[in-house]
Structures are given as structure tokens and as C-alpha cells.
Amino acid sequence: AWPAEAVAIPALNTRFVADAVRQREEALRMAEEDRAARPRGASFHGHYFSQQWSVYGSSPRLLSLAAKIDTFTGGAHGNSAYKVLLWDRSNDGEVDFSALFTDAAAAYSALTPLYCAELDRQRAKKRRESLPLQGEGWMVECPPLAEQEIAAVDTDNNGRFDTLRVLIAPYGAGPCAEGSYEVDVPLTAPVLRLVRSDYSAEFQTQ
């Protein structure tokens, strides 16, 4: 499913329709293969695939969307994931998050301390621990920001983006029992200065 704001953009709506058809065919194929591979009389639990797109913000030029994806493919439990999409109305096409900046590496570097601090705060709350987190490995490490799904968010609905929401699926920053993480990182002045001039009017500090 996808919202009316996406339906109103013909190229984007066409893309989502084609993706829905492809995802359904793929899910059906996997379910049929799973059922055929099971011994006669073995129980089979139906597969499912759900991808729900939501609007995270809309400026005169950009439409920010994120999808929650839930699947079950016959294993011990279902899985979930995120996908983000930033649509440029002026170019009638998707724009990569990194392409918003004059220096993407510098932007990630400036955002990382805020992102990691908020992620650790949420981890500590879920684990009922105090900071700093105790342990080693991926359970306490901060997953690289550049490898995450990042959605631009307009928190006050004024037509300008002021926050970046980092969406981390289960297992991405902790065990499955902790579920997913949604880490909001406010846009700061140093980061805003790195936004390309042709996109700067779409963003503001929080």
C-alpha cells in the first residue's frame, strides 16, 4: 500500500504498482517452492509479504516516504525491514540521500555522534541498563550511518525537513527481541551548510 501523495505522482505510482506485482509474484513463487519441498504430511504455514509506505514529509520539491516491510517465509518467525524513498518532483525521479550533500562523507561524519548517542540511549532503555553500554561486538557497536535507511522528516509539517530518521530493522543494532530502532537525528547548522544549494530551501534546523 502507498499513500495518496504517491498516487498523485504518475511515475511514482507506476513504479509502486509494478513493484507490488513483482513482490506478489516473488512471494507466491517462494511459498510454492517451500510447500513443494516439504515431506508429504508435513505442516505448511502460509507465507506473507506486506509493504506499507507512509509519508514522512513533503516540501515543494521533495516527497519523503518510508516503508515498513513484514514477511514470513516459513521459518521460525517473521522478519521485518525498512525501505526509504526520496522523490524529487522537479526531476520526476528518486534522489539518493547522499546526493543531497556537497560532501556526503562530511555530512555522515557530522551526524554520526548524534545518531550513535541517541541509539545508545534507546538501547539502554530497552535493556534496562545504564550508559555506557556494557559488552562488545555488534550489540554495543554503532552501525555505520551510511549503511542505514535514512528518511527525511518534517516534524512540524511546515513544508521543510528538520530531522533525519534512521530506521534500523531487528538484528541491526541488537537481538531480535529488542525489535527495530527508529533514531531521530535533528538537522544542525553544520549539517545544513552541507546541503546542496539547489536543495537547501527544502531543509531547516530543528
C-alpha positions as CSV (number, residue, x, y, z in Angstrom):
1,A,0.0,0.0,0.0
2,W,1.1,3.6,-0.6
3,P,-0.4,7.0,0.2
4,A,-2.4,9.4,-1.9
5,E,0.6,11.7,-2.2
6,A,2.4,9.0,-4.1
7,V,-0.6,8.1,-6.2
8,A,-0.7,11.8,-7.4
9,I,2.7,11.4,-9.0
10,P,2.2,9.2,-12.1
11,A,5.8,8.0,-12.4
12,L,6.0,7.1,-8.8
13,N,2.5,5.4,-8.7
14,T,3.5,3.4,-11.8
15,R,6.7,2.3,-10.0
16,F,4.8,1.2,-6.9
17,V,2.2,-0.7,-9.0
18,A,5.0,-2.6,-10.8
19,D,6.8,-3.3,-7.5
20,A,3.6,-4.6,-5.9
21,V,3.1,-7.0,-8.8
22,R,6.7,-8.2,-8.7
23,Q,6.7,-8.7,-4.9
24,R,3.5,-10.7,-5.1
25,E,4.9,-13.0,-7.8
26,E,8.1,-13.5,-5.9
27,A,6.3,-14.2,-2.6
28,L,4.0,-16.7,-4.3
29,R,6.9,-18.4,-6.0
30,M,8.8,-18.8,-2.7
31,A,5.6,-20.1,-0.9
32,E,5.0,-22.7,-3.7
33,E,8.7,-23.8,-3.6
34,D,8.5,-24.1,0.2
35,R,5.4,-26.2,0.2
36,A,6.7,-28.5,-2.6
37,A,10.0,-29.1,-0.7
38,R,8.2,-30.3,2.5
39,P,7.7,-34.0,3.1
40,R,4.2,-35.4,2.5
41,G,2.1,-34.7,5.5
42,A,4.4,-32.0,6.9
43,S,2.6,-28.9,8.1
44,F,2.8,-25.8,5.9
45,H,2.2,-22.3,7.2
46,G,1.2,-19.7,4.6
47,H,3.7,-17.1,3.6
48,Y,3.0,-13.4,3.6
49,F,4.5,-10.2,2.4
50,S,3.5,-6.7,3.5
51,Q,5.0,-3.4,2.4
52,Q,3.3,-0.3,3.7
53,W,4.6,3.1,2.5
54,S,4.0,6.2,4.6
55,V,4.7,9.9,4.1
56,Y,7.4,11.3,6.4
57,G,7.3,14.8,5.0
58,S,6.7,16.8,1.9
59,S,8.3,20.0,0.7
60,P,7.6,21.9,-2.5
61,R,10.3,19.9,-4.3
62,L,10.7,16.6,-2.3
63,L,8.4,13.9,-1.1
64,S,9.9,11.7,1.6
65,L,8.5,8.2,2.1
66,A,9.4,5.2,4.1
67,A,8.1,1.6,4.1
68,K,7.8,-1.0,6.8
69,I,8.2,-4.4,5.3
70,D,7.0,-7.5,7.1
71,T,7.5,-11.1,5.8
72,F,7.1,-14.7,6.7
73,T,8.7,-17.3,4.5
74,G,8.3,-20.4,6.5
75,G,11.0,-20.1,9.2
76,A,10.8,-19.9,12.9
77,H,9.4,-16.4,12.9
78,G,8.6,-13.5,10.6
79,N,11.1,-10.8,9.6
80,S,10.8,-7.0,9.1
81,A,12.8,-4.4,7.3
82,Y,12.6,-0.8,6.2
83,K,13.0,1.0,2.8
84,V,13.1,4.7,2.2
85,L,12.5,6.8,-0.9
86,L,13.0,10.5,-1.6
87,W,11.2,11.7,-4.7
88,D,12.3,14.8,-6.5
89,R,9.3,16.4,-8.2
90,S,11.4,18.7,-10.3
91,N,13.3,15.8,-11.9
92,D,10.4,13.3,-11.6
93,G,12.7,10.7,-10.1
94,E,14.3,9.3,-7.0
95,V,17.2,11.1,-5.4
96,D,19.7,9.2,-3.2
97,F,20.1,10.5,0.3
98,S,23.9,11.0,-0.2
99,A,23.2,13.2,-3.2
100,L,21.6,15.9,-1.1
101,F,25.0,17.0,0.2
102,T,28.0,18.7,-1.3
103,D,30.2,16.3,0.7
104,A,28.3,13.2,1.8
105,A,31.2,11.9,3.9
106,A,31.4,15.1,5.9
107,A,27.6,15.0,6.5
108,Y,27.7,11.5,7.8
109,S,30.7,12.4,10.0
110,A,28.8,15.3,11.5
111,L,25.6,13.3,12.0
112,T,27.2,10.2,13.5
113,P,27.8,11.4,17.1
114,L,24.2,12.5,17.5
115,Y,22.9,9.3,15.9
116,C,25.1,7.0,18.0
117,A,24.3,8.8,21.2
118,E,20.5,8.5,20.6
119,L,20.8,4.9,19.5
120,D,22.7,4.0,22.7
121,R,20.1,5.9,24.8
122,Q,17.3,3.8,23.2
123,R,19.3,0.6,23.6
124,A,19.9,1.3,27.3
125,K,16.2,1.9,27.9
126,K,15.2,-1.3,26.2
127,R,17.8,-3.3,28.0
128,R,17.2,-1.5,31.3
129,E,20.8,-0.7,31.6
130,S,22.7,2.5,32.3
131,L,25.1,4.1,29.9
132,P,27.7,3.5,28.7
133,L,26.6,0.1,27.3
134,Q,28.4,-2.9,28.6
135,G,29.7,-5.6,26.3
136,E,31.4,-5.9,22.9
137,G,30.7,-6.6,19.3
138,W,27.6,-5.7,17.3
139,M,25.4,-5.5,20.4
140,V,27.1,-2.3,21.5
141,E,28.8,-1.0,18.4
142,C,27.1,1.8,16.4
143,P,26.1,0.5,13.0
144,P,27.7,2.8,10.3
145,L,25.2,5.5,9.4
146,A,26.0,5.4,5.7
147,E,24.7,1.8,5.6
148,Q,21.3,2.6,7.2
149,E,17.9,3.6,5.8
150,I,17.6,7.3,6.4
151,A,14.3,9.2,5.9
152,A,14.0,13.0,5.8
153,V,11.2,14.1,8.2
154,D,9.2,17.3,8.5
155,T,8.2,17.1,12.2
156,D,6.2,20.3,12.3
157,N,4.5,19.9,8.8
158,N,5.7,23.3,7.6
159,G,7.0,22.0,4.3
160,R,10.6,21.9,5.3
161,F,12.6,18.9,6.6
162,D,14.2,19.3,10.0
163,T,15.0,15.8,11.1
164,L,16.6,12.7,9.8
165,R,15.1,9.4,10.9
166,V,17.4,6.4,10.9
167,L,15.4,3.2,10.5
168,I,17.1,0.0,11.8
169,A,15.5,-3.4,11.4
170,P,15.6,-6.1,14.1
171,Y,19.1,-7.6,14.4
172,G,20.6,-4.4,13.1
173,A,21.5,-2.9,16.5
174,G,20.5,-5.6,18.9
175,P,18.9,-9.0,19.3
176,C,15.6,-9.8,17.6
177,A,13.8,-9.4,21.0
178,E,14.6,-5.7,21.0
179,G,12.8,-5.2,17.8
180,S,13.5,-2.3,15.5
181,Y,15.0,1.1,16.2
182,E,13.9,4.5,14.9
183,V,16.5,7.0,15.7
184,D,15.7,10.7,15.1
185,V,18.7,13.0,14.4
186,P,17.9,16.7,14.3
187,L,19.4,18.7,11.5
188,T,22.1,21.0,12.9
189,A,23.5,24.1,11.3
190,P,26.8,22.4,10.3
191,V,24.9,19.7,8.5
192,L,22.5,22.2,6.9
193,R,25.5,24.0,5.4
194,L,26.5,20.8,3.6
195,V,23.1,20.5,1.8
196,R,23.4,21.3,-1.9
197,S,22.3,24.8,-2.8
198,D,19.5,23.6,-5.0
199,Y,18.0,21.6,-2.1
200,S,18.8,24.0,0.8
201,A,15.3,25.6,0.6
202,E,13.7,22.2,1.5
203,F,15.5,21.9,4.8
204,Q,15.8,23.8,8.1
205,T,17.4,23.3,11.5
206,Q,15.1,22.0,14.2
